Amino acid sequence: MSLKQVNEQSSAFIDISFYDEAGALVTPDTVKWSLVDQYGNIVNARDNVIITPDTTVTIILSGDDLKIDAAEKEMRYVVADATYTETDTGQTVNIKNEYQFEVVRLKKRY
């Protein structure tokens, strides 16, 4: 899988799908996500953002979510946490996903 690159201050669409232990799509009971930089710092106050659960959700990042200061490029991570209820046992199951991408500085800044 190649690393996705996004231009600074542009927009990025992160699709996240959730699967059960058998590999079937599942609709979680809860979904939240955070945006962090390569040092683990929360970016743009995007910490534990709650979204409506579905088998696949799209997180839209833009503006200051994709702002970088001095570097030519910077890693960002969307960390998603979800829970769902396992149908056979009724047990709450945790799903954690991490999606990484690189924010690239534009040669001409607007």
Secondary structure, DSSP 8 states (H G I E B T S, - for coil): ---EEEETTSEEEEEEE-B-TTS-B---SEEEEEEEETTS-BSTT-SSEE----SEEEEEEEGGGG--SSSSEEEEEEEEEEEEE-TTT--EEEEEEEEEEEEE--SS--
